[in-house]
Amino acid sequence: MSPALRSVVVGVGAYLPEEVVSNDDLAKVVDTSDAWIFERTGIRQRHRAAPEQATSDLAVAAAHRALATAGRSPADIDLIIVATTTSDLTFPATAAIVQRKLGVGVCPCFDVQAVCSGFVYALSVADGFVARGLARCALVIGAEIMTRLMDWTDRGTCVLFGDGAGAVVLEPQAGAGGPDDRGILGVSLSCDGEKQDLLYVDGGPTTTGTIGHLRMQGREVFRHAVVNISDAVLKAAEAAQIGVQDIDWFIPHQANQRILDGVARRLGLPPEKVICTVSQHANTSAASIPLALAAGVEDGRIRQGDLLMLEAMGGGLTWGAVALRF
């Protein structure tokens, strides 16, 4: 194997807003019930950002925790990428606001918008910097306040989403060029814009001049999710020179327990290898994978050297997967 520079995760952090909204709480404002929501989605509760909180505030809180676990400070950061659908402002990028709030020096800072797939897209972009030696300490964040995109009269969507942020610190480390290296090993990304109408927000600055509300054709999204995600995982595994059976931990986008179960079955992954946080966090879009990753690290399940597979599908439709050794 030829020597290779790898993008290694050296720190992980997460932040969830203080307010917890249970299914019973939602039943007071929309025609639903705990049983109806849980049976269809596996969700029990979600977190909701305070009115004064912006997406950048959630991102900064997660970033501080990721930096702490990495033993780094804002002065070390030389690249910030924020995956988000719910930016603070139309511009500048939320990453630029995060840079200012963290006190990071001048460096590249930008957002990636691929909805629920945003974090895997952002990781792949960061890998293009770190693995080429163009960044020494990259901060990659998934942060969302999805509850502000909800139509609270649509029980089919408003019960599915929550708010939160997760972050990782990536640094370059030399590897041998094979699947035993630590770091990002394989990536697969895709988008099919023809399927936009399956999952979208019906507003925007150049169309309606409004933020809009999230709209989704749930059954069609489910049908495409299981097939597309499985395909992305197999392609990422092939790029990483690993087999699906080699995966220690499967960390999917936390959209719906039925999708998680369907993908795991299709790939032949046992339930005990799947990290699930959807019951507690609901769908936090680009934040869901780093939140689940942080949960697995914090409770001791994920250890250095473990082989992880991250995957997601979101509006666009976008989908993708990243294989990495922690």
Backbone hydrogen bonds, N-H to C=O, Kabsch-Sander energy under -0.5 kcal/mol:
donor,donor_aa,acceptor,acceptor_aa,energy
4,A,175,G,-2.1
6,R,4,A,-0.6
6,R,173,Q,-3.2
8,V,6,R,-0.8
8,V,171,E,-2.8
10,V,8,V,-0.7
10,V,169,V,-2.8
11,G,169,V,-1.0
13,G,167,A,-2.5
15,Y,165,A,-2.9
19,E,48,R,-0.6
21,V,46,R,-3.6
22,S,20,V,-0.6
23,N,44,R,-1.7
26,L,22,S,-1.8
27,A,23,N,-1.8
28,K,24,D,-0.5
28,K,25,D,-1.1
29,V,26,L,-1.8
30,V,26,L,-1.8
32,T,30,V,-1.7
37,I,33,S,-2.3
38,F,34,D,-2.7
39,E,35,A,-2.4
40,R,36,W,-1.1
41,T,37,I,-1.9
42,G,37,I,-0.6
42,G,38,F,-1.7
43,I,37,I,-0.5
44,R,279,S,-2.2
45,Q,279,S,-1.8
46,R,21,V,-1.6
48,R,19,E,-2.2
53,Q,50,A,-2.0
57,D,54,A,-0.8
58,L,54,A,-1.4
59,A,55,T,-2.4
60,V,56,S,-2.6
61,A,57,D,-1.9
62,A,58,L,-2.1
63,A,59,A,-2.4
64,H,60,V,-2.5
65,R,61,A,-1.4
66,A,62,A,-2.2
67,L,63,A,-2.8
68,A,64,H,-2.1
69,T,65,R,-2.0
70,A,66,A,-1.5
71,G,67,L,-0.9
71,G,68,A,-0.6
72,R,67,L,-2.7
76,D,73,S,-2.1
77,I,73,S,-0.5
77,I,74,P,-0.9
78,D,137,C,-2.3
79,L,137,C,-0.8
80,I,108,P,-2.1
81,I,139,L,-2.5
82,V,110,F,-1.9
83,A,81,I,-0.5
83,A,141,I,-3.7
84,T,82,V,-0.7
84,T,112,V,-1.6
87,S,85,T,-0.5
96,A,93,A,-0.8
97,I,93,A,-1.3
98,V,94,T,-2.7
99,Q,95,A,-2.4
100,R,96,A,-1.9
101,K,97,I,-2.6
102,L,98,V,-2.5
103,G,99,Q,-1.4
104,V,99,Q,-2.3
110,F,80,I,-2.0
112,V,82,V,-2.4
114,A,112,V,-0.6
117,S,114,A,-1.8
118,G,115,V,-2.2
121,Y,117,S,-2.2
122,A,118,G,-2.9
123,L,119,F,-2.4
124,S,120,V,-1.8
125,V,121,Y,-2.1
126,A,122,A,-2.8
127,D,123,L,-2.4
128,G,124,S,-1.2
129,F,125,V,-0.8
129,F,126,A,-0.9
130,V,126,A,-3.0
131,A,127,D,-2.2
132,R,129,F,-0.6
133,G,130,V,-1.6
134,L,129,F,-3.0
135,A,129,F,-0.8
138,A,170,L,-2.8
139,L,79,L,-3.0
140,V,138,A,-0.6
140,V,168,V,-2.6
141,I,81,I,-2.7
141,I,139,L,-0.5
142,G,166,G,-2.9
143,A,83,A,-2.1
143,A,141,I,-0.5
144,E,164,G,-2.5
146,M,162,G,-0.8
148,R,145,I,-1.3
149,L,146,M,-2.2
150,M,147,T,-0.9
152,W,150,M,-0.8
154,D,151,D,-2.2
155,R,153,T,-0.9
157,T,154,D,-1.5
158,C,154,D,-2.5
159,V,155,R,-0.5
160,L,157,T,-1.9
161,F,157,T,-0.5
162,G,283,N,-2.1
163,D,47,H,-2.4
164,G,144,E,-2.1
165,A,15,Y,-2.3
166,G,142,G,-2.6
167,A,13,G,-2.9
168,V,140,V,-2.5
169,V,11,G,-2.2
170,L,138,A,-2.9
170,L,168,V,-0.5
171,E,8,V,-2.2
173,Q,6,R,-2.2
175,G,4,A,-3.8
181,D,178,G,-1.6
183,G,325,R,-3.1
184,I,7,S,-1.6
185,L,323,A,-3.0
186,G,323,A,-1.6
188,S,321,A,-2.3
190,S,319,W,-2.7
192,D,317,L,-2.9
195,K,192,D,-1.9
196,Q,193,G,-1.4
198,L,195,K,-1.7
199,L,196,Q,-1.5
200,Y,215,R,-2.4
202,D,213,H,-2.3
203,G,201,V,-0.7
207,T,204,G,-1.0
208,T,204,G,-1.3
209,G,204,G,-2.9
210,T,204,G,-0.7
214,L,149,L,-2.6
215,R,200,Y,-3.6
217,Q,198,L,-2.7
218,G,216,M,-0.9
221,V,217,Q,-2.3
222,F,218,G,-2.5
223,R,219,R,-2.1
224,H,220,E,-2.2
225,A,221,V,-2.6
226,V,222,F,-1.8
227,V,223,R,-0.9
228,N,224,H,-2.9
229,I,225,A,-2.6
230,S,226,V,-1.5
231,D,227,V,-2.1
232,A,228,N,-2.3
233,V,229,I,-2.5
234,L,230,S,-2.2
235,K,231,D,-2.1
236,A,232,A,-2.6
237,A,233,V,-2.5
238,E,234,L,-2.1
239,A,235,K,-2.3
240,A,236,A,-1.8
241,Q,237,A,-0.5
241,Q,238,E,-1.0
242,I,237,A,-2.6
246,D,243,G,-1.9
247,I,244,V,-1.5
248,D,307,L,-2.1
249,W,307,L,-2.0
250,F,273,K,-3.2
251,I,249,W,-0.6
251,I,309,M,-3.2
253,H,311,E,-1.6
255,A,253,H,-1.6
257,Q,41,T,-3.2
259,I,256,N,-0.5
260,L,256,N,-2.2
261,D,257,Q,-2.6
262,G,258,R,-2.4
263,V,259,I,-2.6
264,A,260,L,-2.2
265,R,261,D,-2.4
266,R,262,G,-2.2
267,L,263,V,-2.0
268,G,264,A,-0.8
268,G,265,R,-0.7
269,L,264,A,-2.8
273,K,270,P,-2.2
274,V,271,P,-1.8
275,I,250,F,-2.5
275,I,273,K,-0.5
276,C,274,V,-0.7
280,Q,277,T,-1.2
281,H,277,T,-2.5
282,A,278,V,-1.9
283,N,160,L,-2.9
284,T,282,A,-0.8
287,A,284,T,-2.3
288,S,285,S,-1.9
291,L,287,A,-2.0
292,A,288,S,-2.2
293,L,289,I,-2.9
294,A,290,P,-2.4
295,A,291,L,-2.0
296,G,292,A,-2.2
297,V,293,L,-2.0
298,E,294,A,-2.9
299,D,295,A,-1.9
300,G,297,V,-1.0
301,R,296,G,-1.0
302,I,296,G,-2.2
303,R,301,R,-0.5
306,D,303,R,-2.4
308,L,306,D,-0.6
308,L,324,L,-3.5
309,M,249,W,-2.2
310,L,322,V,-2.9
311,E,251,I,-1.3
312,A,320,G,-2.2
314,G,318,T,-2.8
316,G,199,L,-0.6
317,L,314,G,-0.7
318,T,314,G,-2.2
319,W,190,S,-2.3
320,G,312,A,-2.2
321,A,188,S,-2.5
322,V,310,L,-2.4
323,A,186,G,-3.0
324,L,308,L,-2.4
325,R,183,G,-2.6
326,F,306,D,-3.0
326,F,324,L,-0.6
